[in-house]
């Protein structure tokens, strides 16, 4: 099932409230690790959170004492962000052309968002906006396929979206591809951070439905898949509460040289 990535990126705008209500947050260890790898605290740091969506990551960064500026291209997502995070400034734009001054950020973060950019443009833009020694942190929350029921659900997702295609990662089917950090001049360090949450079955299914692959699919086929998942998971979790298991994939690099130095090489 071929899906247009630009249509998928736009699909969140009509489902921003659903996204905000049902998507998981991130564990405290994630931002601890960002600080450790960057060699500096987030408190009082100038942080640009790109593709901020409804503000799941921006809110956590703000709570750490960071001076956050959120960047979001989508109308619906920006409206939901401003409704729920009035204390955090938001500017409209995207990672391919950041509406920010050169060397104005200590951190640039992309939470579940880097894969929507044109990396040939967003990489140089991140280096331009980062100050020398600033950190580019990219992360995604993936289902933990080492857990049997999660792996089985991933297989069902893959078969639903990619019927007849060699088995792959169901998270890839939901997202449109596995993310890669490939910015010339930056060397990334990779970390994996497990986390979990327990939610009502209805919330777990609503979380699935908030992914772009379902949002562009249409309500009828989405309902068909979710009804089957409800039956399967009701047997596995008879109390109606699902323990979701995740692994956050973090990739972080330090912008060792300033923009002027990069341009001169």
Rosetta blueprint (number, residue, H / E / L):
1 X L
2 X L
3 X L
4 X L
5 X H
6 X H
7 X H
8 X H
9 X H
10 X H
11 X H
12 X H
13 X H
14 X H
15 X H
16 X H
17 X H
18 X H
19 X H
20 X H
21 X H
22 X H
23 X L
24 X L
25 X L
26 X L
27 X L
28 X H
29 X H
30 X H
31 X H
32 X H
33 X H
34 X H
35 X H
36 X H
37 X H
38 X H
39 X L
40 X L
41 X L
42 X L
43 X L
44 X L
45 X L
46 X E
47 X E
48 X E
49 X E
50 X E
51 X L
52 X L
53 X L
54 X L
55 X L
56 X H
57 X H
58 X H
59 X H
60 X H
61 X H
62 X H
63 X H
64 X L
65 X L
66 X L
67 X E
68 X E
69 X E
70 X E
71 X E
72 X E
73 X L
74 X L
75 X H
76 X H
77 X H
78 X H
79 X H
80 X H
81 X H
82 X H
83 X H
84 X H
85 X L
86 X L
87 X L
88 X L
89 X E
90 X E
91 X E
92 X E
93 X L
94 X E
95 X L
96 X L
97 X E
98 X L
99 X L
100 X L
101 X L
102 X L
103 X L
104 X L
105 X E
106 X E
107 X E
108 X E
109 X E
110 X E
111 X E
112 X L
113 X L
114 X H
115 X H
116 X H
117 X L
118 X L
119 X H
120 X H
121 X H
122 X H
123 X H
124 X H
125 X H
126 X H
127 X H
128 X H
129 X H
130 X E
131 X E
132 X E
133 X E
134 X E
135 X E
136 X E
137 X E
138 X E
139 X E
140 X E
141 X E
142 X E
143 X E
144 X L
145 X L
146 X L
147 X L
148 X H
149 X H
150 X H
151 X H
152 X H
153 X H
154 X H
155 X H
156 X H
157 X H
158 X H
159 X H
160 X H
161 X H
162 X L
163 X L
164 X L
165 X L
166 X L
167 X L
168 X L
169 X L
170 X H
171 X H
172 X H
173 X H
174 X H
175 X H
176 X L
177 X L
178 X L
179 X L
180 X L
181 X L
182 X L
183 X L
184 X L
185 X L
186 X L
187 X L
188 X L
189 X E
190 X E
191 X E
192 X E
193 X E
194 X E
195 X E
196 X E
197 X E
198 X E
199 X E
200 X E
201 X H
202 X H
203 X H
204 X H
205 X H
206 X H
207 X H
208 X H
209 X H
210 X L
211 X L
212 X H
213 X H
214 X H
215 X H
216 X L
217 X L
218 X L
219 X H
220 X H
221 X H
222 X H
223 X H
224 X H
225 X H
226 X H
227 X H
228 X H
229 X H
230 X H
231 X H
232 X H
233 X H
234 X H
235 X H
236 X H
237 X L
238 X L
239 X L
240 X L
241 X E
242 X E
243 X E
244 X E
245 X E
246 X E
247 X E
248 X E
249 X E
250 X E
251 X E
252 X E
253 X E
254 X E
255 X E
256 X L
257 X L
258 X L
259 X H
260 X H
261 X H
262 X H
263 X H
264 X H
265 X L
